[in-house]
Amino acid sequence: MWRSPVRIILIVVIVMVAGGIVLILSSYRYMVNTVNLVDTTIEQQIDIGLKTVHHVAVKNGKKLWDIHSETIQRVNGQSHFSPLTVTFFPHTGDAITLTGAHGIANDNKNIEIKGDIIITQGPWQLICDSLEYSYSQHDIIGKNHIAVTGSGMTLTANAMHYDLSNGQMTIMDDVTLTVNPGIGIKKNL
């Protein structure tokens, strides 16, 4: 006889716990604020996001460039890298290493790089604001505040073109050359 009241109490407790869980879960659903909704819509535009990426572009069996990046997000057919290191492989000469804050690689394998760009090749260093690499032309075009530094000299300009097929760099548009004669330059008198 005492079993019936215990069963009734257990059933009531189970129903109350189940009802409480359903109530909590359904009310949680409506507690989403607008800030979370904005983040959700941005995340829905991202096709894929990865950390620590390495990608190599090859054309006709020759390595053209390889990218290392801490993060990549694929959005609307473009790959957004940040920060990134790109190594270009000219057909002549040594590899060119470039670092930048942000880069975008398109499906056609062209790359746009912006922010804190530093290119290093041998004893030379080039600093600029933005670059564009053309996969089909295998060249680099630099824009805005270009500074090339080497042993005892600094060259500044507003534009540059680096043809990676023949290893030739052209500096143009408001070019200024500063030479420090006592640093790294041999004097022949």
C-alpha positions in Angstrom: 0.0 0.0 0.0 2.8 2.4 0.7 4.1 1.8 -2.8 1.3 3.8 -4.5 2.1 7.1 -2.8 5.8 6.7 -3.4 5.1 6.0 -7.1 2.9 9.1 -7.4 5.5 11.3 -5.7 8.3 9.9 -8.1 6.1 10.5 -11.1 5.3 14.1 -10.0 9.0 14.8 -9.4 10.0 13.4 -12.8 7.2 15.4 -14.6 8.3 18.6 -12.7 12.0 18.1 -13.7 11.1 17.4 -17.3 8.8 20.4 -17.4 11.5 22.6 -15.9 14.1 21.5 -18.5 11.6 22.2 -21.4 10.8 25.6 -19.9 14.5 26.5 -19.5 15.4 25.4 -23.0 12.5 27.1 -24.7 13.1 30.4 -22.8 16.9 30.3 -23.6 16.0 30.3 -27.3 14.4 33.7 -27.0 17.2 35.3 -25.0 19.5 35.8 -28.0 20.4 39.5 -28.3 21.1 41.5 -31.4 24.9 41.5 -31.0 24.9 37.7 -31.4 22.7 37.9 -34.5 25.1 40.3 -36.2 28.0 37.9 -35.5 26.0 35.0 -36.9 25.3 36.7 -40.2 29.0 37.5 -40.7 29.9 33.9 -39.9 27.3 32.7 -42.4 29.2 34.5 -45.3 32.4 32.6 -44.5 32.7 29.5 -46.6 35.6 28.0 -44.6 38.1 29.2 -41.9 41.4 27.6 -41.2 44.4 28.2 -39.0 48.1 27.8 -40.1 47.8 27.4 -43.8 50.5 26.6 -46.4 49.7 26.8 -50.2 51.9 26.5 -53.2 51.1 27.7 -56.8 52.7 25.9 -59.6 52.6 26.7 -63.3 54.1 24.4 -66.0 55.9 22.5 -63.4 57.6 25.5 -61.9 56.9 26.9 -58.4 55.7 30.5 -58.7 54.8 31.3 -55.1 54.0 29.8 -51.8 51.9 31.3 -48.9 52.1 30.7 -45.2 49.5 32.3 -43.0 48.2 32.1 -39.5 44.6 32.3 -40.5 42.6 32.1 -43.7 38.9 32.7 -44.4 37.2 31.9 -47.6 34.5 34.5 -48.4 32.7 34.9 -51.7 35.3 33.1 -53.8 38.3 34.9 -52.3 40.8 33.6 -49.7 41.6 36.2 -47.0 45.0 35.6 -45.4 46.3 37.4 -42.2 49.1 37.8 -41.4 50.9 36.2 -44.3 54.4 35.4 -45.6 54.7 34.8 -49.4 57.8 33.5 -51.1 58.0 34.3 -54.9 60.2 32.3 -57.1 61.6 34.3 -60.0 62.8 32.5 -63.1 66.2 34.1 -62.5 67.8 34.8 -59.1 67.1 34.1 -55.5 63.6 33.7 -54.0 61.8 36.8 -52.8 60.2 36.7 -49.3 57.4 39.1 -48.5 55.5 39.6 -45.3 52.2 41.5 -45.0 49.3 42.2 -42.6 46.5 41.1 -45.0 46.3 39.4 -48.3 43.5 38.3 -50.7 44.1 35.5 -53.2 41.5 35.2 -55.9 40.4 32.1 -57.8 42.6 33.2 -60.7 45.6 33.0 -58.3 46.3 36.7 -58.4 47.2 38.1 -54.9 46.5 41.6 -53.4 48.5 42.4 -50.2 48.0 45.4 -48.0 49.5 46.7 -44.8 53.1 46.6 -43.4 54.6 44.9 -46.5 58.3 44.1 -46.3 60.0 42.3 -49.2 63.5 40.9 -48.6 65.8 39.7 -51.4 69.5 39.3 -50.6 70.9 42.6 -49.1 67.9 44.6 -50.3 64.7 45.4 -48.4 61.6 47.0 -49.9 58.8 48.4 -47.8 55.4 49.6 -49.2 51.7 49.9 -48.5 50.1 47.7 -51.1 51.1 45.2 -53.8 49.4 43.2 -56.5 50.8 40.0 -57.9 49.6 38.8 -61.4 49.7 35.0 -61.8 49.4 35.2 -65.6 52.1 37.9 -66.0 54.3 36.6 -63.1 54.9 40.1 -61.9 54.4 42.4 -58.8 53.1 45.9 -58.9 53.6 48.1 -55.9 51.8 51.3 -55.0 52.1 54.1 -52.4 55.1 54.9 -50.2 57.7 52.5 -51.6 61.2 52.5 -49.9 64.0 50.4 -51.0 67.0 50.2 -48.6 70.3 48.5 -49.2 73.9 48.9 -48.2 74.4 52.7 -47.7 71.4 53.8 -49.8 67.6 54.5 -49.6 65.4 54.9 -52.6 61.8 56.1 -52.3 59.1 56.2 -54.9 55.3 55.9 -55.3 55.2 53.0 -57.7 57.3 49.9 -58.7 57.1 47.0 -61.1 59.0 43.7 -60.5 59.0 41.3 -63.5 59.7 38.0 -61.9 60.2 36.4 -65.3 63.4 38.3 -66.0 64.2 39.5 -62.4 64.0 43.2 -63.4 62.6 45.8 -61.0 61.5 49.3 -62.2 61.0 52.1 -59.7 58.9 55.1 -60.9 56.8 58.1 -59.9 58.5 60.7 -57.7 61.8 58.8 -57.2 64.3 60.0 -54.6 67.7 58.4 -54.0 69.7 59.0 -50.8 73.2 57.7 -50.5 75.2 57.5 -47.3 78.8 57.4 -48.5 80.3 56.0 -45.3 78.1 53.0 -45.0 78.8 49.9 -47.0 80.0 51.6 -50.1 83.6 51.2 -51.2 85.3 54.4 -52.3 87.6 54.1 -55.3 89.8 57.2 -55.4 
